């Protein structure tokens, strides 16, 4: 099944422990903290781009309830 990489931007000032907790909860491959947000790169699998977008948004919504986030499926990693 093809894989994807979702870019999840959390709009909040977070300390390193919070970033680590969010990364663990989402299964993020890497993080990019900034002053007023953090970007988490979350891998996943889906049969096509549309399904990947829906799956990524659903996963983030379930895990990060109450946080202000943006989700973009950024790149296909191959099959």
N, C-alpha and C positions, 0 to 999 in steps of 0.2 A: 504494500500500500504506500502511496506517495506520502512524504512527510512535509511539514511546513514549520515555519518559525514565526510565531506571533510576537509583535512588539506591544507590550502592555505598559502604558505610562500611567503611573499613580501620581495624582496631583496632591501632594502633601509634603510637609517637612517631616522627614523620618530619621530616627537615629539608626545606627548600624544594626542594632538588634532587631528593630522593626523590619528593616530591609531584608535581613537574613530570614526572618519569620515569614514574610510574604514570599520570598524566593522559594523557601521550602514548601510552603503551602501550594504554590502554583507549579512547582517542579521546574523552576527557571534554570536555564543553562548558564546564564550570566546576568549581571545587573550593572546599571550605570547610574549611580546616585548623583543627584544635583541638589542645590539648595532648596528648591521648592517642589521637587518632583523626583521620582525614580523611574527608570526604564528597566523593565524586566523582559528578557528574551525567553520565550516559552515554546519549546518544541512540541509538536503533536503530529498525528497521522489522520489523514482523511482522503477519500477517493478523488476529490476534486476541490478546486478553489472555493466554490460556494459553500460546500460542506465544511471546509476548513474554517472559513469565516464564522459560520454559525457555531461550530464546535468551540472555537476559541472564545467567542463572546459568551457562550453559555458557561464554559468552565470558569472564566473570570468572574462572571456575575454570581455564580454559586459560592466561590471562594472569597471574593472581596466585597461582600455585601456592605453597603454603606460608604464605600470609598468612591471618590471621583476618579474615574479612569477613562482612558482612551485605549481602544484595541484595534490594531491593524495587523492583518496577516501579511507579513513583509516579503517572504521569499520562499520558494520551493527549494527543498534541500535535495531533491531527487527521489527516486523510488526504491 
